[in-house]
Amino acid sequence: MYLLYSLLTAIGMILLLPYFLVRGLGSGKYFHNLGERLGTLPCAVLSAASGARGSMWIHAVSVGEVLAGLPLARALKERFPERKLFVSTTTRTGQELARERMKFADGIFYFPMDWAFCVRRVMRVLQPGLIVILETEIWPNFLREARRAKVPVVFVNGRISQKSFKRYNALTGIFGEFLRWALNDAALFLMQSEKDAQRLLELGAAEERVEVTGNLKYDFAPPQASAIGDWLEKQMAEQERWPVVVAGSVVEDEEEPVLAAFDIVERAWRRALLVLAPRKPERFDAAARIAEERGWKVARRSRLSLDSPLDEEADLLLLDTLGELAGLYRLADAVFVGGSLVPRGGHNILEPAAFAQPPVFGPHMENFQEMALDFLAARAAVQVANERELGATWVELIRGEEKRRRMGESAKALVEANRGATAKSLERIAAILDAHRSAE
């Protein structure tokens, strides 16, 4: 069955090769890390891993997982300073953020493709004593090779969305036994919620390997003051720019609805300012073009001098940088969290909530369904169906200062009440590491 799986994935890669060639040759998106994906680690990692038997390897797919896993990674390094810590990501944006935020790691690289020879090459170099995978990426060959090397794999902050559950269920008729083998090659699954745990059990995970420890994303540390935040706060005061609306993690096909919603705000307040933060760097230029074609005056963060004032005529500040969004939520009079007006599954609503800003999001929150329901039940967030409702909600929150304050306090309280998953996960991982050290 593993041979069949490997053949199918290889055939899939061959079929997708023309797509990767077209996209990759234009942007370099898929080829810059090909060597690492095939198991050839960069020289810096090879050097750091020399003699590093029993290292800790954390895998975080992209930006969201890097941010969620940051406190846990730091806590593991502090608790086990004698062990090397290596971090892998899948996406380029995740890699960039990991390099920026996880400087305490001994090495950062791209996760290998799920073929046995790729995985073995990395295992031989890192000699891990533990592997931590954030959320629930099931890679059968990877898990099998870890088991063969007697390396415990712990899934942390695990979740199985309804969409993923349906997809896995559709495969169980033919691959059910194979999926159960893969799941039970892991040592432990630390899941976000009881529902996630139940779904995993139904897919075949052994009950004694599944626990609920909560959502790591509640444990994030609110960002410190930043140069762009201080600069924008000064411009708001000096130019009397008000209200300020922050639309974060906006995805493709969402820019126009967000701009249409802001148009409703700007009709009421001519000095309003929209801070628009696309989710992915490849949308930076497209977002600027879309706004300018609609007649908006755009100031791009990447072209700003923080020693100079904001263009008085600017309607929109395009945040075409990474890592600066979270700190700007504190300056907002209303917010929006993207990936939710269009079917992308939604994004993390906790960053604005931590600043007592009631999150506003669209109907597509499948990836954060339980979190969204909790916020809505506590009257700490607003869900809208379309751009018209988004604009009307922004206007209502801006005008209703008392309502906005009350909802914001509820949002912040909900964040504080759900903290603690990092500490719980750390203790379970530490117990496994201690047990593995005794067996070494």
Stockholm file with secondary structure:
# STOCKHOLM 1.0

chainA/1-440         MYLLYSLLTAIGMILLLPYFLVRGLGSGKYFHNLGERLGTLPCAVLSAASGARGSMWIHAVSVGEVLAGLPLARALKERFPERKLFVSTTTRTGQELARERMKFADGIFYFPMDWAFCVRRVMRVLQPGLIVILETEIWPNFLREARRAKVPVVFVNGRISQKSFKRYNALTGIFGEFLRWALNDAALFLMQSEKDAQRLLELGAAEERVEVTGNLKYDFAPPQASAIGDWLEKQMAEQERWPVVVAGSVVEDEEEPVLAAFDIVERAWRRALLVLAPRKPERFDAAARIAEERGWKVARRSRLSLDSPLDEEADLLLLDTLGELAGLYRLADAVFVGGSLVPRGGHNILEPAAFAQPPVFGPHMENFQEMALDFLAARAAVQVANERELGATWVELIRGEEKRRRMGESAKALVEANRGATAKSLERIAAILDAHRSAE
#=GR chainA/1-440 SS CHHHHHHHHHHHHHHHHHHHHHHHHHHCTTTTTHHHHTTCCCHHHHHHHTTCTTEEEEECCSHHHHHHHHHHHHHHHHHCTTSCEEEEESSHHHHHHHHHHCTTSSEEEECCCSSHHHHHHHHHHHCEEEEEEESCCCCHHHHHHHHHTTCCEEEEEECCCHHHHHHHHHHHHHHHHHHHHHHTTSSEEEESSHHHHHHHHHHTCCGGGEEECCCGGGGCCCCCCCHHHHHHHHHHHHHTCCCEEEEEEECTTTHHHHHHHHHHHHHHCTTCEEEEEESSGGGHHHHHHHHHHTTCCEEEGGGCCTTSCCCTTCSEEECCSSSCHHHHGGGCSEEEESSTTTTSCCCCCHHHHHTTCCCEECSCCGGGHHHHHHHHHTTCCEECSSHHHHHHHHHHHHHCHHHHHHHHHHHHHHHHHTCCHHHHHHHHHHHHHHHHHHHC
#=GC SS_cons         CHHHHHHHHHHHHHHHHHHHHHHHHHHCTTTTTHHHHTTCCCHHHHHHHTTCTTEEEEECCSHHHHHHHHHHHHHHHHHCTTSCEEEEESSHHHHHHHHHHCTTSSEEEECCCSSHHHHHHHHHHHCEEEEEEESCCCCHHHHHHHHHTTCCEEEEEECCCHHHHHHHHHHHHHHHHHHHHHHTTSSEEEESSHHHHHHHHHHTCCGGGEEECCCGGGGCCCCCCCHHHHHHHHHHHHHTCCCEEEEEEECTTTHHHHHHHHHHHHHHCTTCEEEEEESSGGGHHHHHHHHHHTTCCEEEGGGCCTTSCCCTTCSEEECCSSSCHHHHGGGCSEEEESSTTTTSCCCCCHHHHHTTCCCEECSCCGGGHHHHHHHHHTTCCEECSSHHHHHHHHHHHHHCHHHHHHHHHHHHHHHHHTCCHHHHHHHHHHHHHHHHHHHC
//
